[in-house]
Amino acid sequence: MVRLADDGVLPQSFKSSGGDAAKSIELKYDWQSHRVTGTYEGTKVDLPLTPQVRDDGSVQLGLMVDLLAGRTPRTVELIDKNAVREYEFTRGGEATIDTPMGAVRTVVFKSQKQHSPRITSFWCAPDRGYIPMKVQQKKGEDVQWTLEIQSLARP
């Protein structure tokens, strides 16, 4: 669950079971006391909270909201067990990619933790509200995982 504020997305809670109790995540954001608490893969979480802190569920939504508001995030702080890791965002150019909806013009953003060989790339479509059409993580030249949009329906 998230709340939209003037300066972007403020996560409220995040829950993920991943089908395995050892991989489950449950986080609660307390914006009055500026703390995020819960459990992350069996590790107790109790961390200071700033508007840049995200979880796996709110990072893409936060990117979309920032881009729609004309802001390109420079960094995002992602919760990883009982730590917050800072990732740098950079614009990686533009690309037209093939999707089940046809060719889509995208702006590519890259996210990387300092000193990490892993880079996550987001192909966001400006004409579709910056929805990521594709997200891919690579470690060096090896693709670790890829998510690709299959369909898009708006109410």
Backbone as a printed PyTorch tensor [residue, N CA C, xyz], in Angstrom:
tensor([[[  0.8440,  -1.1590,   0.0000],
         [  0.0000,   0.0000,   0.0000],
         [  0.9040,   1.2420,   0.0000]],

        [[  0.5280,   2.2390,  -0.7940],
         [  1.2850,   3.4860,  -0.8660],
         [  0.3180,   4.6640,  -0.7710]],

        [[  0.8780,   5.8200,  -0.4520],
         [  0.1290,   7.0710,  -0.4510],
         [  0.8890,   8.0290,  -1.3550]],

        [[  0.1600,   8.7520,  -2.1940],
         [  0.7890,   9.7490,  -3.0510],
         [  0.7830,  11.0860,  -2.3280]],

        [[  1.9450,  11.7310,  -2.3010],
         [  2.0960,  13.0510,  -1.6960],
         [  2.6560,  13.9960,  -2.7450]],

        [[  2.7340,  15.2770,  -2.4190],
         [  3.2510,  16.2620,  -3.3740],
         [  4.6520,  15.9250,  -3.8650]],

        [[  5.4580,  15.3380,  -2.9840],
         [  6.8420,  15.0470,  -3.3630],
         [  7.0630,  13.6020,  -3.7940]],

        [[  5.9800,  12.8510,  -4.0450],
         [  6.1440,  11.5000,  -4.5720],
         [  5.3810,  10.4460,  -3.7980]],

        [[  5.8460,   9.2160,  -3.9090],
         [  5.2110,   8.0510,  -3.3060],
         [  5.7240,   7.8540,  -1.8830]],

        [[  4.7940,   7.6560,  -0.9540],
         [  5.1560,   7.3170,   0.4190],
         [  4.5900,   5.9330,   0.7140]],

        [[  5.4470,   4.9010,   0.7490],
         [  4.9500,   3.5630,   1.0560],
         [  4.3010,   3.5350,   2.4430]],

        [[  3.2590,   2.7140,   2.5890],
         [  2.5680,   2.5520,   3.8680],
         [  2.8180,   1.1590,   4.4450]],

        [[  2.8210,   0.1640,   3.5440],
         [  3.0930,  -1.2130,   3.9680],
         [  3.4910,  -2.0200,   2.7400]],

        [[  4.1520,  -3.1480,   2.9950],
         [  4.5580,  -4.0450,   1.9180],
         [  4.5600,  -5.4580,   2.4750]],

        [[  3.9840,  -6.3690,   1.7010],
         [  3.9400,  -7.7640,   2.1180],
         [  4.1870,  -8.6430,   0.9080]],

        [[  5.0990,  -9.5980,   1.0670],
         [  5.4220, -10.5300,  -0.0020],
         [  5.7590, -11.8760,   0.6200]],

        [[  5.0890, -12.9140,   0.1480],
         [  5.3800, -14.2420,   0.6980],
         [  6.3360, -15.0150,  -0.1780]],

        [[  6.3230, -14.7590,  -1.4740],
         [  7.2250, -15.4480,  -2.3820],
         [  7.0380, -16.9540,  -2.3890]],

        [[  5.9680, -17.4440,  -1.7550],
         [  5.7120, -18.8740,  -1.7180],
         [  6.5700, -19.6380,  -0.7310]],

        [[  7.4600, -18.9580,  -0.0380],
         [  8.3800, -19.6010,   0.8930],
         [  8.4640, -18.7250,   2.1440]],

        [[  8.1430, -19.2980,   3.3010],
         [  8.1470, -18.5190,   4.5480],
         [  9.5010, -17.8750,   4.8140]],

        [[ 10.5860, -18.5410,   4.4250],
         [ 11.9260, -17.9930,   4.6470],
         [ 12.1880, -16.7740,   3.7680]],

        [[ 11.4020, -16.6030,   2.7090],
         [ 11.5810, -15.4760,   1.7900],
         [ 10.5230, -14.3900,   2.0060]],

        [[  9.6790, -14.5380,   3.0220],
         [  8.5920, -13.5820,   3.2150],
         [  9.1080, -12.2420,   3.7410]],

        [[  8.3790, -11.1880,   3.3500],
         [  8.6990,  -9.8240,   3.7530],
         [  7.4040,  -9.1710,   4.2200]],

        [[  7.4590,  -8.5040,   5.3610],
         [  6.3170,  -7.7390,   5.8540],
         [  6.8490,  -6.4680,   6.5030]],

        [[  6.5210,  -5.3250,   5.8890],
         [  7.0260,  -4.0350,   6.3560],
         [  5.8700,  -3.0890,   6.6400]],

        [[  6.0360,  -2.2570,   7.6800],
         [  5.0650,  -1.2170,   8.0290],
         [  5.8170,   0.0970,   8.1550]],

        [[  5.3280,   1.1100,   7.4520],
         [  5.9500,   2.4290,   7.4380],
         [  5.1890,   3.3510,   8.3880]],

        [[  5.8890,   3.9510,   9.3310],
         [  5.2890,   4.9050,  10.2670],
         [  5.8890,   6.2780,   9.9660]],

        [[  5.1480,   7.0940,   9.2260],
         [  5.6600,   8.3910,   8.7890],
         [  5.6660,   9.4200,   9.9070]],

        [[  4.8880,   9.1920,  10.9690],
         [  4.9140,  10.1370,  12.1020],
         [  6.1790,   9.9620,  12.9330]],

        [[  6.5870,   8.7170,  13.1370],
         [  7.8190,   8.4810,  13.9120],
         [  9.0360,   8.2910,  13.0080]],

        [[  8.8160,   8.3000,  11.6910],
         [  9.8930,   8.1460,  10.7030],
         [ 10.6760,   6.8500,  10.9060]],

        [[  9.9280,   5.7300,  11.0230],
         [ 10.5380,   4.4050,  11.1690],
         [  9.8170,   3.4280,  10.2540]],

        [[ 10.5490,   2.4560,   9.7410],
         [  9.9630,   1.3240,   9.0380],
         [ 10.3380,   0.0850,   9.8460]],

        [[  9.3390,  -0.7430,  10.1300],
         [  9.5530,  -1.9270,  10.9660],
         [  8.9130,  -3.1450,  10.3060]],

        [[  9.2970,  -4.3040,  10.7850],
         [  8.7230,  -5.5480,  10.2990],
         [  9.7550,  -6.6480,  10.2300]],

        [[  9.5810,  -7.5390,   9.2520],
         [ 10.5390,  -8.6230,   9.0320],
         [ 10.8450,  -8.7180,   7.5470]],

        [[ 12.0800,  -9.1130,   7.2450],
         [ 12.5440,  -9.2580,   5.8680],
         [ 13.3390, -10.5470,   5.8060]],

        [[ 12.7320, -11.5830,   5.2080],
         [ 13.3710, -12.8900,   5.0850],
         [ 13.9250, -13.3790,   6.4300]],

        [[ 13.0990, -13.2870,   7.4740],
         [ 13.4750, -13.7730,   8.7930],
         [ 14.2900, -12.8060,   9.6300]],

        [[ 14.6650, -11.6700,   9.0740],
         [ 15.4480, -10.6660,   9.7970],
         [ 14.5180,  -9.5590,  10.2890]],

        [[ 14.6280,  -9.2000,  11.5630],
         [ 13.8290,  -8.1220,  12.1170],
         [ 14.2810,  -6.7950,  11.5020]],

        [[ 13.3080,  -5.9610,  11.1330],
         [ 13.5820,  -4.6700,  10.5140],
         [ 13.1410,  -3.5550,  11.4530]],

        [[ 14.0350,  -2.5950,  11.6900],
         [ 13.7130,  -1.3730,  12.4200],
         [ 14.6970,  -0.3200,  11.9320]],

        [[ 14.2340,   0.5110,  10.9820],
         [ 15.1200,   1.4400,  10.2860],
         [ 14.5500,   2.8570,  10.2760]],

        [[ 15.4410,   3.8620,  10.2030],
         [ 14.9710,   5.2300,  10.0040],
         [ 14.3100,   5.3560,   8.6330]],

        [[ 13.3330,   6.2410,   8.5470],
         [ 12.5440,   6.3750,   7.3300],
         [ 12.6590,   7.7820,   6.7580]],

        [[ 13.0080,   7.8540,   5.4710],
         [ 13.0280,   9.1190,   4.7350],
         [ 12.1440,   8.9400,   3.4980]],

        [[ 11.7420,  10.0470,   2.8440],
         [ 10.8940,   9.9240,   1.6490],
         [ 11.5420,   9.1710,   0.4910]],

        [[ 12.8520,   8.9590,   0.5200],
         [ 13.5270,   8.2260,  -0.5570],
         [ 13.5090,   6.7140,  -0.3480]],

        [[ 13.0980,   6.2380,   0.8240],
         [ 13.1250,   4.7990,   1.1300],
         [ 11.9880,   4.0920,   0.3870]],

        [[ 12.3420,   3.0070,  -0.2750],
         [ 11.3830,   2.2010,  -1.0250],
         [ 11.5830,   0.7270,  -0.7020]],

        [[ 10.5770,  -0.0550,  -1.0670],
         [ 10.6680,  -1.5090,  -1.0320],
         [ 10.5060,  -1.9960,  -2.4700]],

        [[ 10.6060,  -3.2920,  -2.6670],
         [ 10.5100,  -3.8400,  -4.0210],
         [  9.1780,  -3.5040,  -4.6890]],

        [[  8.1280,  -3.3290,  -3.8940],
         [  6.8070,  -3.0430,  -4.4560],
         [  6.5840,  -1.5950,  -4.8250]],

        [[  7.3060,  -0.6750,  -4.2150],
         [  7.0480,   0.7450,  -4.4770],
         [  8.1120,   1.4160,  -5.3300]],

        [[  9.2100,   0.7400,  -5.6210],
         [ 10.2950,   1.3890,  -6.3600],
         [  9.8690,   1.7540,  -7.7820]],

        [[  9.1690,   0.8630,  -8.4970],
         [  8.7580,   1.1850,  -9.8600],
         [  7.6570,   2.2360,  -9.8720]],

        [[  6.7260,   2.1490,  -8.9340],
         [  5.6670,   3.1470,  -8.8490],
         [  6.2630,   4.5170,  -8.5300]],

        [[  7.2190,   4.5620,  -7.6270],
         [  7.8880,   5.8210,  -7.2990],
         [  8.5820,   6.4210,  -8.5020]],

        [[  9.2270,   5.5930,  -9.3070],
         [  9.8880,   6.0670, -10.5190],
         [  8.8590,   6.6730, -11.4790]],

        [[  7.7410,   5.9820, -11.6860],
         [  6.7080,   6.4800, -12.5840],
         [  6.1510,   7.8220, -12.1110]],

        [[  5.8450,   7.9340, -10.8320],
         [  5.2730,   9.1710, -10.2890],
         [  6.2630,  10.3190, -10.4320]],

        [[  7.5320,  10.0710, -10.1250],
         [  8.5480,  11.1140, -10.2740],
         [  8.6590,  11.5730, -11.7270]],

        [[  8.7040,  10.6270, -12.6560],
         [  8.8430,  10.9830, -14.0680],
         [  7.6250,  11.7500, -14.5710]],

        [[  6.4270,  11.3530, -14.1500],
         [  5.2210,  12.0850, -14.5440],
         [  5.2320,  13.5170, -14.0210]],

        [[  5.8550,  13.7370, -12.8700],
         [  5.9400,  15.0730, -12.2810],
         [  7.1150,  15.8650, -12.8480]],

        [[  7.8510,  15.2790, -13.8020],
         [  8.9780,  15.9750, -14.4080],
         [ 10.2630,  15.8740, -13.6030]],

        [[ 10.2870,  14.9740, -12.6210],
         [ 11.4860,  14.7850, -11.7960],
         [ 12.1510,  13.4720, -12.1940]],

        [[ 13.4480,  13.4970, -12.3740],
         [ 14.2050,  12.2630, -12.5750],
         [ 14.9400,  11.9850, -11.2790]],

        [[ 14.6210,  10.8800, -10.6180],
         [ 15.2940,  10.6040,  -9.3450],
         [ 16.7910,  10.3740,  -9.5620]],

        [[ 17.5790,  10.8800,  -8.6520],
         [ 19.0320,  10.6470,  -8.7260],
         [ 19.4040,   9.3950,  -7.9570]],

        [[ 18.7340,   9.2060,  -6.8260],
         [ 18.9910,   8.0170,  -6.0180],
         [ 17.6740,   7.4870,  -5.4650]],

        [[ 17.6930,   6.2280,  -5.1040],
         [ 16.5930,   5.6220,  -4.3740],
         [ 17.2270,   4.7620,  -3.2950]],

        [[ 16.6050,   4.7300,  -2.1490],
         [ 17.0860,   3.9140,  -1.0390],
         [ 16.1620,   2.7190,  -0.9130]],

        [[ 16.6930,   1.5240,  -1.1210],
         [ 15.9100,   0.3010,  -1.1530],
         [ 16.1880,  -0.5330,   0.0840]],

        [[ 15.1130,  -0.9600,   0.7440],
         [ 15.2580,  -1.7980,   1.9370],
         [ 15.7560,  -3.1760,   1.5250]],

        [[ 16.7900,  -3.6370,   2.2260],
         [ 17.3710,  -4.9550,   1.9980],
         [ 17.6900,  -5.5440,   3.3640]],

        [[ 16.7910,  -6.4000,   3.8280],
         [ 16.8580,  -6.9430,   5.1900],
         [ 16.8420,  -5.7830,   6.1800]],

        [[ 17.7670,  -5.7040,   7.1340],
         [ 17.7310,  -4.6060,   8.1030],
         [ 18.7540,  -3.5310,   7.7210]],

        [[ 18.7680,  -3.1960,   6.4430],
         [ 19.6580,  -2.1420,   5.9470],
         [ 18.9500,  -1.4190,   4.8080]],

        [[ 19.4110,  -0.2370,   4.5270],
         [ 18.9220,   0.5290,   3.3900],
         [ 20.1080,   0.7290,   2.4610]],

        [[ 19.9550,   0.2800,   1.2290],
         [ 21.0170,   0.3840,   0.2380],
         [ 20.6690,   1.5090,  -0.7350]],

        [[ 21.6430,   2.3550,  -1.0130],
         [ 21.4120,   3.4640,  -1.9320],
         [ 21.7580,   3.0460,  -3.3540]],

        [[ 20.8320,   3.3120,  -4.2600],
         [ 21.0170,   3.0250,  -5.6740],
         [ 20.9840,   4.3330,  -6.4500]],

        [[ 21.8960,   4.4720,  -7.3840],
         [ 21.9460,   5.6530,  -8.2360],
         [ 21.1250,   5.3940,  -9.4840]],

        [[ 20.2810,   6.3600,  -9.8570],
         [ 19.5030,   6.2830, -11.0870],
         [ 20.1590,   7.1690, -12.1290]],

        [[ 20.2870,   6.6420, -13.3340],
         [ 20.7920,   7.4370, -14.4470],
         [ 19.9110,   7.2000, -15.6660]],

        [[ 19.8270,   8.2120, -16.4840],
         [ 19.0920,   8.0640, -17.7410],
         [ 20.0310,   7.4200, -18.7450]],

        [[ 19.5740,   6.3390, -19.3670],
         [ 20.4230,   5.5960, -20.2880],
         [ 20.0620,   5.7820, -21.7420]],

        [[ 19.2910,   6.8100, -22.0730],
         [ 18.9390,   7.0520, -23.4650],
         [ 17.5210,   6.6400, -23.7800]],

        [[ 17.2470,   6.4910, -25.0670],
         [ 15.9260,   6.1100, -25.5470],
         [ 16.0390,   4.8690, -26.4020]],

        [[ 14.9560,   4.0900, -26.4430],
         [ 14.9220,   2.8830, -27.2650],
         [ 13.4830,   2.5650, -27.6240]],

        [[ 13.2870,   2.0620, -28.8100],
         [ 11.9850,   1.5320, -29.2060],
         [ 12.0680,   0.0310, -29.0710]],

        [[ 11.1420,  -0.5330, -28.2900],
         [ 11.1770,  -1.9780, -28.0600],
         [  9.8910,  -2.6170, -28.5790]],

        [[ 10.0060,  -3.8790, -28.9740],
         [  8.8490,  -4.6400, -29.4150],
         [  8.1390,  -5.2160, -28.2030]],

        [[  6.8290,  -5.0380, -28.1640],
         [  5.9900,  -5.5680, -27.0890],
         [  4.7990,  -6.2690, -27.7270]],

        [[  4.0120,  -7.0160, -26.9580],
         [  2.7850,  -7.5980, -27.5210],
         [  1.8060,  -6.5340, -28.0380]],

        [[  2.0150,  -5.2650, -27.6470],
         [  1.1650,  -4.1610, -28.0980],
         [  1.7740,  -3.4470, -29.2920]],

        [[  2.8680,  -3.9800, -29.8260],
         [  3.5610,  -3.3510, -30.9430],
         [  4.8300,  -2.6590, -30.4730]],

        [[  5.4340,  -1.8920, -31.3760],
         [  6.6570,  -1.1600, -31.0500],
         [  6.2990,   0.0170, -30.1400]],

        [[  7.0650,   0.1840, -29.0640],
         [  6.7940,   1.2430, -28.0900],
         [  8.0730,   2.0290, -27.8520]],

        [[  7.9580,   3.3640, -27.9480],
         [  9.0860,   4.2580, -27.6680],
         [  9.2540,   4.3440, -26.1530]],

        [[ 10.4830,   4.1630, -25.6850],
         [ 10.7550,   4.1940, -24.2520],
         [ 11.9620,   5.0640, -23.9380]],

        [[ 12.0180,   5.4770, -22.6810],
         [ 13.2010,   6.1080, -22.1210],
         [ 13.7760,   5.0820, -21.1490]],

        [[ 15.0730,   4.8390, -21.2390],
         [ 15.7150,   3.8090, -20.4250],
         [ 16.3840,   4.4590, -19.2200]],

        [[ 16.0860,   3.9150, -18.0490],
         [ 16.7320,   4.3510, -16.8110],
         [ 17.4610,   3.1660, -16.2240]],

        [[ 18.6010,   3.4320, -15.6280],
         [ 19.4050,   2.3760, -15.0240],
         [ 19.5790,   2.6670, -13.5370]],

        [[ 19.5730,   1.5900, -12.7650],
         [ 19.7380,   1.6940, -11.3180],
         [ 20.8770,   0.7640, -10.9140]],

        [[ 21.7960,   1.3020, -10.0960],
         [ 22.9380,   0.4910,  -9.6680],
         [ 23.3930,   0.9130,  -8.2750]],

        [[ 23.6170,  -0.0880,  -7.4420],
         [ 24.1950,   0.1580,  -6.1240],
         [ 25.6910,   0.3700,  -6.2970]],

        [[ 26.2490,   1.3030,  -5.5400],
         [ 27.6780,   1.5900,  -5.6440],
         [ 28.5000,   0.3160,  -5.4370]],

        [[ 29.4770,   0.0920,  -6.2840],
         [ 30.4110,  -1.0410,  -6.2450],
         [ 29.7530,  -2.3780,  -6.5650]],

        [[ 28.5340,  -2.3730,  -7.0880],
         [ 27.8670,  -3.6220,  -7.4270],
         [ 27.9630,  -3.8760,  -8.9300]],

        [[ 28.1530,  -5.1350,  -9.3270],
         [ 28.1680,  -5.4470, -10.7540],
         [ 26.7530,  -5.5520, -11.3470]],

        [[ 25.7210,  -5.5210, -10.4910],
         [ 24.3430,  -5.6530, -10.9650],
         [ 23.7870,  -4.2930, -11.3810]],

        [[ 23.1440,  -4.2740, -12.5540],
         [ 22.4670,  -3.0770, -13.0510],
         [ 21.0440,  -3.4850, -13.4240]],

        [[ 20.0770,  -2.7180, -12.9140],
         [ 18.6830,  -2.9310, -13.2750],
         [ 18.2740,  -1.8180, -14.2280]],

        [[ 17.7450,  -2.2070, -15.3810],
         [ 17.3150,  -1.2420, -16.3970],
         [ 15.7960,  -1.2560, -16.4980]],

        [[ 15.2230,  -0.0520, -16.6500],
         [ 13.7790,   0.1420, -16.7640],
         [ 13.5090,   0.8320, -18.1000]],

        [[ 12.7290,   0.2030, -18.9770],
         [ 12.3160,   0.7970, -20.2420],
         [ 10.9300,   1.3860, -20.0070]],

        [[ 10.8500,   2.6990, -19.7730],
         [  9.6000,   3.3680, -19.4070],
         [  9.0120,   4.0930, -20.6120]],

        [[  7.7000,   3.9420, -20.8070],
         [  7.0240,   4.5210, -21.9680],
         [  6.3610,   5.8520, -21.6100]],

        [[  6.9400,   6.9900, -22.0450],
         [  6.3520,   8.2930, -21.7270],
         [  4.9030,   8.4320, -22.2040]],

        [[  4.5840,   7.8740, -23.3750],
         [  3.2310,   7.9850, -23.9260],
         [  2.2190,   7.1320, -23.1830]],

        [[  2.6900,   6.3070, -22.2770],
         [  1.8070,   5.4420, -21.4870],
         [  1.9950,   5.6880, -19.9900]],

        [[  2.3050,   6.9160, -19.6240],
         [  2.4330,   7.2700, -18.2120],
         [  3.6960,   6.7440, -17.5590]],

        [[  4.7220,   6.5130, -18.3600],
         [  6.0200,   6.0020, -17.8860],
         [  5.9180,   4.6020, -17.2760]],

        [[  4.9050,   3.8520, -17.6630],
         [  4.8120,   2.4650, -17.2100],
         [  6.0080,   1.7070, -17.7670]],

        [[  6.7110,   0.9500, -16.9160],
         [  7.8330,   0.1510, -17.4400],
         [  7.3190,  -0.9430, -18.3850]],

        [[  7.7970,  -0.9110, -19.6070],
         [  7.4470,  -1.9340, -20.5900],
         [  8.3350,  -3.1630, -20.4070]],

        [[  9.5060,  -2.9140, -19.8250],
         [ 10.4660,  -3.9910, -19.6040],
         [ 11.3580,  -3.5750, -18.4420]],

        [[ 11.6980,  -4.5320, -17.6070],
         [ 12.6590,  -4.3170, -16.5230],
         [ 13.6080,  -5.5130, -16.5680]],

        [[ 14.9030,  -5.2370, -16.4960],
         [ 15.8780,  -6.3220, -16.6030],
         [ 17.0570,  -6.0620, -15.6750]],

        [[ 17.4950,  -7.1310, -15.0100],
         [ 18.6920,  -7.0130, -14.1830],
         [ 19.8000,  -7.8530, -14.8060]],

        [[ 20.9760,  -7.2200, -14.9130],
         [ 22.1500,  -7.9140, -15.4370],
         [ 23.2730,  -7.8360, -14.4130]],

        [[ 24.0520,  -8.8670, -14.3720],
         [ 25.2870,  -8.8970, -13.5780],
         [ 26.4010,  -9.0710, -14.5910]],

        [[ 27.1090,  -7.9780, -14.8380],
         [ 28.0630,  -7.9960, -15.9430],
         [ 27.2830,  -8.1340, -17.2320]],

        [[ 27.5920,  -9.1270, -18.0240],
         [ 26.8720,  -9.3810, -19.2720],
         [ 25.7770, -10.4210, -19.1190]],

        [[ 25.6840, -11.0560, -17.9510],
         [ 24.7020, -12.1190, -17.7260],
         [ 23.3650, -11.5530, -17.2730]],

        [[ 22.3050, -11.8850, -17.9990],
         [ 20.9600, -11.4750, -17.6140],
         [ 20.5200, -12.3400, -16.4330]],

        [[ 20.1940, -11.6770, -15.3130],
         [ 19.7370, -12.3820, -14.1100],
         [ 18.2350, -12.6550, -14.1700]],

        [[ 17.4740, -11.6640, -14.6160],
         [ 16.0350, -11.8050, -14.8020],
         [ 15.5100, -10.6850, -15.6810]],

        [[ 14.3450, -10.9330, -16.2920],
         [ 13.6900,  -9.9540, -17.1540],
         [ 12.1800, -10.0150, -16.9230]],

        [[ 11.5540,  -8.8610, -16.7790],
         [ 10.1010,  -8.7430, -16.7440],
         [  9.6830,  -7.9590, -17.9770]],

        [[  8.6900,  -8.4620, -18.7010],
         [  8.2100,  -7.7670, -19.8930],
         [  6.6990,  -7.6540, -19.8230]],

        [[  6.1800,  -6.4840, -20.1730],
         [  4.7470,  -6.2670, -20.1210],
         [  4.0600,  -7.1650, -21.1470]],

        [[  2.9270,  -7.7270, -20.7670],
         [  2.1740,  -8.5930, -21.6690],
         [  0.9340,  -7.8880, -22.2080]],

        [[  0.3390,  -7.0220, -21.3760],
         [ -0.8310,  -6.2780, -21.8260],
         [ -0.9930,  -5.0610, -20.9340]],

        [[ -1.7940,  -4.1160, -21.4160],
         [ -2.0540,  -2.9020, -20.6580],
         [ -3.4960,  -2.4950, -20.9130]],

        [[ -4.2720,  -2.4320, -19.8620],
         [ -5.6700,  -2.0040, -19.9690],
         [ -5.9000,  -0.8940, -18.9460]],

        [[ -6.5220,   0.1450, -19.3790],
         [ -6.8460,   1.2670, -18.4830],
         [ -8.3520,   1.3540, -18.3440]],

        [[ -8.8100,   1.6670, -17.1280],
         [-10.2810,   1.7690, -16.9310],
         [-10.8510,   2.9670, -17.6460]]])
